[in-house]
Amino acid sequence: TLAGHGLSLSLALAGAALPDGLRIDELHVLRSLARGRGPEEIAYELALSEPTVAALLNSGMARAHVASPAEAAKYLENWGIEFDDEPGLEVPEPPGVMVRRSFLFTDIAGSTPLNELLGDEQYFRLLQRHNAVVETLIRKHAGVVMKNTGDGYFATFEEPARALACATDIVQRFPLSLPGAPTATMHVGVGVHDGAAVLSGNDAFGIAVVTASRICGLAAGGEILVTEAIRRLAPETEGLFADRGRPPLKGIARAPRVYQMRPRRAPVG
């Protein structure tokens, strides 16, 4: 147990109640702020888009009632939460907690050919737009961004309906392109599965997570693929489901039945 109120970082990351109703993603940006990081550095450090960092700073600083890096550092010290990143400091590995969630993965279709077509600088600009769109939509539907996978995202949702609504919004916001290169478009595929997994910090582990990732790998640009578990839990109003059978999934001995979801609702905005 640490100083102050005795809230260790390991407990915070494992899902214990955080002070002042802080979310774990707000805590992460506050820790970076306390270390003297600016918004751009925080975005790079946490693999988030700058708009997302700005939103998390605003909400996290408001909840914690702090207005500067020094105040953020004092706040974390009072709660006994580590934020110093000097050499030698080891952050404890949080214990795993078994949870049931809906797991959503996104993947940019043909990312390498698109990168070659646009060149690194232009592709990076388009990737930043992609990141901002996907992160915003995940948070809009009360999802938790677990990680940026480089060509996509991994997120969790407490309710399957929210995961499907997020998937619908994501595919309907793409393709994206840059001014001057309208034919070089970025398309995204989405895979969703529901099941139990071990939640540890800002990551999740287990066969259900692997299954969701493998399902996403089958999705073409603009496609939403879901498992039987999701289809059974999905609201009838969310979409139509076309049976795709039981395609083999690498490393999964008992592959689930897969469905392509066609959203019922029209794009918003």
C-alpha positions as CSV (number, residue, x, y, z in Angstrom):
1,T,0.0,0.0,0.0
2,L,1.3,3.4,-1.0
3,A,1.2,6.8,0.8
4,G,-1.8,9.1,1.2
5,H,-5.1,7.2,0.7
6,G,-3.2,4.1,-0.1
7,L,-4.6,3.5,-3.7
8,S,-1.9,1.6,-5.5
9,L,-1.5,1.9,-9.2
10,S,-1.9,-1.8,-9.6
11,L,-5.4,-1.7,-8.0
12,A,-6.3,1.3,-10.1
13,L,-5.3,-0.5,-13.3
14,A,-7.1,-3.6,-12.2
15,G,-10.4,-1.8,-12.0
16,A,-10.7,-0.6,-8.4
17,A,-12.7,2.5,-7.7
18,L,-10.7,5.5,-8.6
19,P,-10.8,8.8,-6.8
20,D,-13.4,11.4,-7.7
21,G,-14.9,9.1,-10.3
22,L,-11.9,9.2,-12.6
23,R,-11.8,6.8,-15.5
24,I,-8.6,4.7,-16.1
25,D,-7.9,6.6,-19.4
26,E,-8.2,9.9,-17.5
27,L,-5.8,8.7,-14.9
28,H,-3.2,7.8,-17.5
29,V,-3.3,11.2,-19.0
30,L,-3.1,12.8,-15.6
31,R,0.0,10.8,-14.8
32,S,1.6,11.9,-18.0
33,L,0.6,15.5,-17.3
34,A,2.2,15.3,-13.8
35,R,5.4,14.1,-15.4
36,G,5.4,17.4,-17.4
37,R,4.3,16.0,-20.7
38,G,2.5,18.3,-23.2
39,P,-0.6,17.1,-25.2
40,E,1.5,16.0,-28.2
41,E,3.9,14.0,-26.0
42,I,0.9,12.4,-24.2
43,A,-0.7,11.5,-27.5
44,Y,2.6,9.8,-28.7
45,E,3.2,8.2,-25.3
46,L,-0.3,6.7,-25.0
47,A,-0.9,6.0,-28.7
48,L,-3.9,8.3,-28.7
49,S,-5.0,11.0,-31.1
50,E,-4.5,14.6,-29.9
51,P,-8.3,15.4,-29.9
52,T,-8.8,12.4,-27.6
53,V,-6.0,13.5,-25.3
54,A,-7.5,17.0,-25.2
55,A,-10.9,15.6,-24.2
56,L,-9.4,13.3,-21.5
57,L,-7.3,16.2,-20.1
58,N,-10.4,18.4,-19.9
59,S,-12.5,15.8,-18.2
60,G,-9.8,14.3,-16.0
61,M,-8.6,17.7,-14.7
62,A,-12.2,18.8,-14.0
63,R,-12.9,15.6,-12.0
64,A,-9.6,16.0,-10.1
65,H,-10.0,19.8,-9.7
66,V,-6.5,20.5,-10.9
67,A,-5.4,23.2,-13.3
68,S,-1.7,22.5,-13.9
69,P,1.0,19.8,-14.0
70,A,2.1,20.7,-10.5
71,E,-1.4,20.4,-9.1
72,A,-1.8,17.1,-11.0
73,A,1.4,15.8,-9.4
74,K,0.2,16.9,-5.9
75,Y,-3.2,15.2,-6.5
76,L,-1.6,11.9,-7.4
77,E,0.8,12.1,-4.5
78,N,-2.1,12.6,-2.1
79,W,-3.7,9.5,-3.4
80,G,-0.5,7.5,-3.4
81,I,-0.5,6.9,-7.2
82,E,2.9,6.7,-8.8
83,F,3.7,9.0,-11.7
84,D,7.4,9.4,-11.6
85,D,9.2,7.7,-14.5
86,E,12.8,8.1,-13.3
87,P,15.1,5.1,-14.2
88,G,14.6,2.3,-11.8
89,L,11.0,2.8,-11.0
90,E,9.0,-0.4,-11.7
91,V,5.2,-0.2,-12.1
92,P,3.6,-3.3,-10.5
93,E,1.9,-5.7,-12.9
94,P,-1.9,-5.5,-12.1
95,P,-3.6,-8.7,-11.2
96,G,-6.0,-10.2,-13.7
97,V,-9.8,-10.0,-13.3
98,M,-12.2,-12.2,-15.2
99,V,-14.9,-10.2,-16.9
100,R,-17.5,-10.7,-19.6
101,R,-17.3,-8.1,-22.4
102,S,-18.1,-7.6,-26.1
103,F,-14.7,-7.3,-27.9
104,L,-14.4,-5.2,-31.0
105,F,-11.5,-5.1,-33.4
106,T,-11.1,-2.8,-36.4
107,D,-8.6,-3.2,-39.2
108,I,-7.6,-1.0,-42.2
109,A,-8.1,-3.0,-45.4
110,G,-5.0,-3.1,-47.6
111,S,-3.0,-0.7,-45.4
112,T,0.4,-1.5,-46.8
113,P,-0.6,-1.0,-50.5
114,L,-2.4,2.2,-49.5
115,N,0.8,3.4,-47.6
116,E,2.8,2.7,-50.8
117,L,0.4,4.5,-52.9
118,L,0.2,7.7,-50.7
119,G,3.8,7.7,-49.4
120,D,4.6,7.8,-45.7
121,E,3.8,11.4,-45.0
122,Q,0.4,11.4,-46.6
123,Y,-0.5,8.0,-45.3
124,F,0.4,9.2,-41.7
125,R,-1.9,12.2,-42.1
126,L,-4.8,9.9,-43.2
127,L,-4.0,7.5,-40.4
128,Q,-4.3,10.3,-37.9
129,R,-7.7,11.1,-39.3
130,H,-8.6,7.4,-39.0
131,N,-7.4,7.3,-35.4
132,A,-9.5,10.4,-34.4
133,V,-12.6,9.0,-36.0
134,V,-12.4,5.5,-34.5
135,E,-11.5,6.6,-31.0
136,T,-14.2,9.2,-31.0
137,L,-16.8,6.6,-32.0
138,I,-15.6,4.1,-29.5
139,R,-16.0,6.6,-26.7
140,K,-19.3,7.8,-28.0
141,H,-20.7,4.4,-27.5
142,A,-19.2,4.0,-24.0
143,G,-16.5,1.7,-25.1
144,V,-13.0,1.5,-23.7
145,V,-10.0,1.8,-26.1
146,M,-7.7,-1.0,-25.0
147,K,-5.0,-0.5,-27.6
148,N,-4.1,1.0,-31.0
149,T,-2.9,-2.0,-33.0
150,G,-1.2,0.1,-35.7
151,D,-3.7,-0.6,-38.4
152,G,-6.7,-0.6,-36.2
153,Y,-8.1,-0.6,-32.7
154,F,-9.1,-3.1,-30.0
155,A,-12.0,-1.9,-27.7
156,T,-14.3,-3.5,-25.1
157,F,-17.9,-2.8,-24.4
158,E,-20.1,-3.8,-21.5
159,E,-23.1,-4.3,-23.7
160,P,-23.2,-6.0,-27.2
161,A,-25.7,-3.4,-28.4
162,R,-23.2,-0.7,-27.8
163,A,-20.5,-2.6,-29.6
164,L,-22.7,-3.2,-32.7
165,A,-23.8,0.5,-32.7
166,C,-20.2,1.5,-32.6
167,A,-19.3,-0.9,-35.4
168,T,-22.1,0.5,-37.5
169,D,-21.0,4.1,-37.0
170,I,-17.4,3.1,-37.9
171,V,-18.1,1.5,-41.2
172,Q,-20.5,4.3,-42.1
173,R,-17.9,6.9,-41.5
174,F,-15.5,5.3,-44.0
175,P,-14.0,5.4,-46.6
176,L,-11.7,8.3,-45.8
177,S,-9.4,10.1,-48.3
178,L,-7.2,13.2,-48.4
179,P,-7.8,16.3,-50.5
180,G,-6.0,15.9,-53.8
181,A,-6.1,12.1,-53.6
182,P,-9.8,11.2,-53.7
183,T,-9.2,7.8,-55.2
184,A,-6.7,6.7,-52.5
185,T,-9.4,5.7,-50.0
186,M,-9.1,4.0,-46.6
187,H,-11.6,1.3,-45.8
188,V,-12.1,-0.4,-42.4
189,G,-13.4,-3.8,-41.5
190,V,-14.8,-4.7,-38.0
191,G,-15.1,-7.9,-36.0
192,V,-17.1,-8.3,-32.8
193,H,-17.4,-11.2,-30.4
194,D,-18.8,-11.6,-26.9
195,G,-17.3,-13.7,-24.1
196,A,-15.2,-13.9,-21.0
197,A,-11.6,-12.8,-20.7
198,V,-9.0,-11.7,-18.2
199,L,-8.8,-8.0,-17.8
200,S,-5.4,-6.7,-16.7
201,G,-4.7,-3.0,-16.8
202,N,-5.5,-1.6,-20.2
203,D,-5.5,-4.9,-21.9
204,A,-7.5,-8.1,-22.0
205,F,-6.4,-11.7,-22.6
206,G,-8.1,-14.9,-23.6
207,I,-9.7,-17.0,-26.3
208,A,-12.6,-14.6,-26.7
209,V,-10.2,-11.8,-27.5
210,V,-8.3,-13.9,-30.0
211,T,-11.6,-15.0,-31.6
212,A,-12.7,-11.3,-32.0
213,S,-9.3,-10.5,-33.6
214,R,-9.5,-13.5,-36.0
215,I,-13.0,-12.5,-37.0
216,C,-11.9,-9.0,-37.8
217,G,-9.1,-10.4,-39.9
218,L,-11.8,-12.0,-42.1
219,A,-13.7,-8.8,-42.6
220,A,-13.3,-6.9,-45.9
221,G,-13.3,-3.1,-45.9
222,G,-16.8,-1.9,-45.0
223,E,-17.8,-5.2,-43.5
224,I,-19.0,-6.0,-40.0
225,L,-18.5,-9.7,-39.0
226,V,-19.9,-11.0,-35.7
227,T,-20.1,-14.4,-34.0
228,E,-23.2,-16.4,-33.0
229,A,-22.7,-15.1,-29.5
230,I,-23.2,-11.5,-30.6
231,R,-26.0,-12.3,-33.0
232,R,-28.0,-14.0,-30.2
233,L,-27.6,-10.9,-28.0
234,A,-28.1,-8.3,-30.7
235,P,-31.2,-6.1,-30.8
236,E,-33.4,-7.0,-33.7
237,T,-33.4,-3.3,-34.7
238,E,-29.7,-3.1,-35.1
239,G,-29.1,-5.1,-38.3
240,L,-29.7,-8.0,-40.6
241,F,-27.4,-11.0,-40.3
242,A,-26.2,-13.2,-43.2
243,D,-24.8,-16.6,-42.2
244,R,-21.2,-17.0,-43.3
245,G,-20.7,-20.5,-41.9
246,R,-17.8,-21.6,-39.7
247,P,-14.7,-20.3,-41.4
248,P,-11.4,-21.7,-39.9
249,L,-9.8,-19.4,-37.5
250,K,-6.0,-19.7,-36.9
251,G,-5.4,-21.3,-33.5
252,I,-9.1,-21.7,-32.6
253,A,-10.0,-25.4,-32.5
254,R,-13.8,-24.8,-32.2
255,A,-14.4,-21.9,-34.5
256,P,-17.8,-20.2,-33.9
257,R,-20.4,-19.5,-36.6
258,V,-19.9,-16.1,-38.2
259,Y,-22.4,-13.7,-39.6
260,Q,-22.1,-10.6,-41.7
261,M,-24.1,-7.8,-40.1
262,R,-25.8,-5.3,-42.5
263,P,-26.9,-2.3,-40.5
264,R,-30.6,-1.3,-40.7
265,R,-30.1,2.3,-40.0
266,A,-28.9,4.9,-42.4
267,P,-25.6,6.8,-41.8
268,V,-25.8,9.7,-39.4
269,G,-24.4,13.0,-40.4
